[in-house]
């Protein structure tokens, strides 16, 4: 993926559902999400073990997010192990089929799942793998 494509994604996106967003401030998912929130993105936490993260209600899964919010998700940002990605991508595909969004599935640094990525692409989603949203935003901002 080119830097121009990543810049385009970051400029168009407004709402990011973060799957695996930890309520612990020292965790990377929390640091990255706090940074993105400070830079104007709406963060929707997806963590079945948290009620609230970064001042936003947390949801058990992408499908548990209320419909009015699901319709606004631009990026699904994944902070889960590579082997845990396929069901997350399946949920993103279901949302895409219903609402025409999200547009992007973003697997954070160290997360690669080619099978899930191929399924997402077939469903019309853009896939970014093994890159940190915060690092890319900081570099391109």
Secondary structure as GFF3:
##gff-version 3
##sequence-region A 1 141
A	DSSP	alpha_helix	3	12	.	.	.	ID=ss1
A	DSSP	beta_strand	15	19	.	.	.	ID=ss2
A	DSSP	alpha_helix	28	38	.	.	.	ID=ss3
A	DSSP	beta_strand	42	46	.	.	.	ID=ss4
A	DSSP	beta_strand	52	53	.	.	.	ID=ss5
A	DSSP	beta_strand	56	57	.	.	.	ID=ss6
A	DSSP	three_ten_helix	62	64	.	.	.	ID=ss7
A	DSSP	alpha_helix	67	70	.	.	.	ID=ss8
A	DSSP	beta_strand	75	78	.	.	.	ID=ss9
A	DSSP	three_ten_helix	82	84	.	.	.	ID=ss10
A	DSSP	alpha_helix	85	99	.	.	.	ID=ss11
A	DSSP	beta_strand	104	107	.	.	.	ID=ss12
A	DSSP	alpha_helix	114	122	.	.	.	ID=ss13
A	DSSP	beta_strand	126	128	.	.	.	ID=ss14
A	DSSP	alpha_helix	133	140	.	.	.	ID=ss15
###
